[in-house]
């Protein structure tokens, strides 16, 4: 699952891929509650540290469900 994390002090967007979405959510919630640093290892084995106070948003994209594409009728 792709996860995009916006960093509030900059226009930087961090994108990682995680294997277990529920584990990632729990770890992020814990880091935010404690105001600390969350450490995560992505699907490719890279480790990323994220300071909870710098997180602007977290967006999770389930790539396995696919995306629906539609077209509105012409008027």
Order of alpha helices (4+ residues) and beta strands (2+ residues): beta-beta-alpha-beta-beta-beta
